[in-house]
């Protein structure tokens, strides 16, 4: 290569257009499994955010889309465009060092090296190419982690942030300050659904909030594609579920289709139609008060033509089923990564006193429950203090098809008193469960003595436990797994009397899952009613209204909402009531009722 040729390659004629026209059919993407060259018609929903990033009048662009929707391609194409067309300091920020390292090794460097015009811009000095920094002519590119040490000193002209809702609090703002005072600065965030009210969510809401819409092939009305409000449909009937209520996917999948919000006609579901339809899509702003230099974009997974609608519906139904039984994580993951929505982790705002009054049923303590299927008695063992010796709190609940009634609650002294109360209330021994947290060995001995079971709240933040069973499928026995908010039975101490050896049985239960589910039931946020009698003891109300949700910060700096008991308050009947929910979920008859109950019919509306 001659000196003149090398100098000529360093001279770049500015592109007369935006980064879409610059990259279309020109930029090779060696890591892409879908398309080895950037083609603008392959992912039409990326084009307007790309044009916004090329517009000098736009300062900030926020993109919120589903996982796998190619939104990271906006950042990668912008990196390539900037190498050729821009200058200054460029920060591409990821959550961790490993994420940043993977991005530059697996995607950015292969893209640079596979495009001759980019490769020629690489510095000849090896010291100018480091693991997380490349010094191009006029452009210093950094691919780094969201750490405080990285968000200091330097003035940044271009800032790209990947999944900032997963960063530690304050880091997003810290990096944004690096752009203050930089001429023609540009900020881009690329994220799935965030956390309601966090820095990422506030930034998106401050922008134009443009929603991706496509036209109906029948009536022509443009509309946002969503799996909500009965738009993504399938035939789910008695014929498409088995005797256990499990979905028969082979019968459901052929019936999946999308329905127009205007004319109620079904759309073709094949990928070819959906691809052609996406080429007609457009973003429609919904925030007229947004600054002119701040655009934000949102779309859901159902708009991505290469995502099968059947897979999305399967994931949704599974997540909703898990949510109804109290496992929030799968539903949260679905809302964030498929619908790209902001998830509300704050507690529901509930007037405890009003909710308690609404929960009163038209019955008295110890009154017969005509619709009762079964009842449980839960016991909380307490050491007591100097003024009050050892004692036990008892909560007895009956469960029916649509309602659970508190039958009796109170305090007794001895284990013999507990057994007498069990007999009086007509509860079977195996439906009597005792908390083993305090004085576990003695509680287990009492369980052996009277035929009760033990319960123990899990302290590891476990949301569910794996249960497996053998099941015949096409004549072949296979192991089927299911996640439940309580553990398989665990064996405790053993007692031998004569030639008979008996062993205590107890179960762990997920406090995270059960507490969330119990609070929704108690506060009337479910179809299934959780009621108390008209003459319910005042002590029950005092002890079951002492928990509140508070945001806690862990050692690694991450924040999470946890149920906290007010300092100094007794919550023994809260524990018993929550354990009664555990016991009910163990009973297959009640389990099916509670799982099919719509735990929060308006959750998708408010998330």
C-alpha positions, 0 to 999 in steps of 0.5 A: 500500500502506498503512502498516498493510498493510506492517506486517501483512506484516512480522508472521509467524505461526510455522508449526505444523509442519516445512518439508515441510508449510510448502513443500508446494504453496506454495513456487514454484521458478521455476528448476526444470525438473521442477516449478515448485512444491515437491511433497513426492511428487516427491522422497520421499527429500528429506523425512526430511532436511528434517524433521530440519532442522526438528527443534530436537533435531537439531544436524547433518544430512549428506546424501550423494546422486547428482548430479542427485538434487535434494539442493540443494533441501533447502538452498534450501527451508531458506533460504526457510523460515528467511527466514520462520521463523528468525533469526540469521546464516545461512551458505550456503557453496560451493566458489568465489565463482563457485559462490556467485554462480551459486547466489544469482543463478540459484536463490535470488534468483529463488525469493525474487522469485517468492514474494510472501511471501518478496519482501515480506521483502526489505529496502527499503534497497538497501544491505542487498541485496548480491551475497552478502549479504541482510539480512532482518528478523531474519535475515542471509543470506550466500552465500559461498565456502569461503575462510579469510577467510569463516570468521572472527569471526562467530558463525553459527547456521545453516551449509549446506555444498555439496560440502565434499569438494571444499574445501581441507583444513581449511575444513570444520572452520573453518566448523563452529567458527563455530557453536560457542556459537551457541544452537540452531545447525544444520549441513547438508552436501549432497554427492555421494560424498566422499573416504574419510577426509576431513572430509566422510566422517568427519562422515557416518560419525559420524551415523546413516548412514541408507540409503534403502530401498524395498519389493519389489513381489513379496515386500514386503522393504525393501532399499537400491537399488544397481547393485552385487551383480548388482541392476542387470541386462542381457543382455550376450552375444555377440549384444549386442557387436560383433566389437571387443567394443564394446557394442551398446546398441540390443540391451542397453537393452531388457533392462535391469531391476532385480532383488530382493535377496530373491526374485530377481524383476525389478521393472518398469522404467517411470518411473511404477512407480518413482515410485510405489515411491519414495513407499513408501520410508523411511530405515533407520539403520545406525549405532546408536552415532550421537549422537541429534542427528546424522543422516546420509542416503545414497541411490544414483542407481538410486533416483531415478525420473527417472534411466533405469536404462539410462543408469545402466547404460551409464555404469557399464559404460563407467566399469568398462571404462575402469577396467580399462584403467587410467583411474581418473577415469571410475570414480571419477566414477561412484562419487562422482556416481552411487553417492554413495560415498566414494572411497579415494584412498590406496594399497592396503596391500600387503606388497611382499615377500609380493606378490613371492613370490606373483608367482613362476611355475613357470619359469626365466629364458629358459624357453619360454612355451607360451601366449605370444602375443607378447613385447616388449623395453623399454630404459631409457637411462642416462648413468651416473656417474664409476664407471659409464659409459653403459649400458642396462637391459633388460626382456623380457616375454612376454604370453599369454591369462592371464599375462605372464612376465618372460623376461629382465632385466639391464644392457648397455653399448652400443647394439650390445649392445642389438641383440644381446640383442634378436636373442638373445631373439627380439623383433621390432625393432618390438616393441623400445621405448626410453625417450627421456627421456635424450638423446632425439636419440641415442635416436631415431637409434638407433631409426631405425638398428635399427627400434625405437620410442621411448616418453616418459612424459607429465609433464602428469598426462594420464590418457588420449589421444584416438585417432580412426579412420574407421568405417562406420555404416549406410553412412556413414563417421564418426570414432570416438574412443577414450581410451587411456593412450598417444598416437597416434604422434609423429614425431621426428628424420629421417635421410636415407641416400642417397635414403632418408629415415627418421623416428623414431616415438615415443609418449607414455604416461600415467604416472598411468594406467599406474603405477596399473594396473601396481601392481595387476597386480604386487601380484596385484590382477587376474585377469591374472597378472604373474609373474617366474621362480624365478631372477629377479635380486635387482636386479629385486626391488630396483628394482621395489619402490621406488615408494610412494604419497604424498599431495602438496599442489599449489600451489593447496592441493589434495591428491592421491596420487602414486607416488613413488620412494624417494630415491636408489633405482634404478628403471630396471627399474620403468620398463622393466616399466611400459613393457612394459605400455604396449607390450602395450596397443598390441597389439590382441591383448593389449589386449583381454585386459588390458582384459577382465581384472577389474583389482580385483574387490573395488574396489566392495566397498572403496570 
